[in-house]
């Protein structure tokens, strides 16, 4: 995005890290929302397992690793997926409204 107009158009159309979110269809939006939730789940679970490993090495007690999935990964993954699907759904509906007004 070389000029000021390109930046304003990207803000209006919804571009995130170079991905034109306003141009996605409903299936691509669904796929990206689910993929974002899964990525958040795996990243949060990994971080929680590392924290539990550090706790285990500090206390010499074996923690319940189920906590990493149940109490950290799953809620964060579901929350991020719901927020991503809502955001992408709004972007898709704006595009459909814009298309219907032009026709």
Secondary structure as UniProt FT lines:
FT   HELIX           4..13
FT   STRAND          15..16
FT   TURN            17..18
FT   STRAND          19..20
FT   HELIX           21..23
FT   HELIX           26..59
FT   HELIX           66..67
FT   HELIX           68..73
FT   HELIX           74..102
//
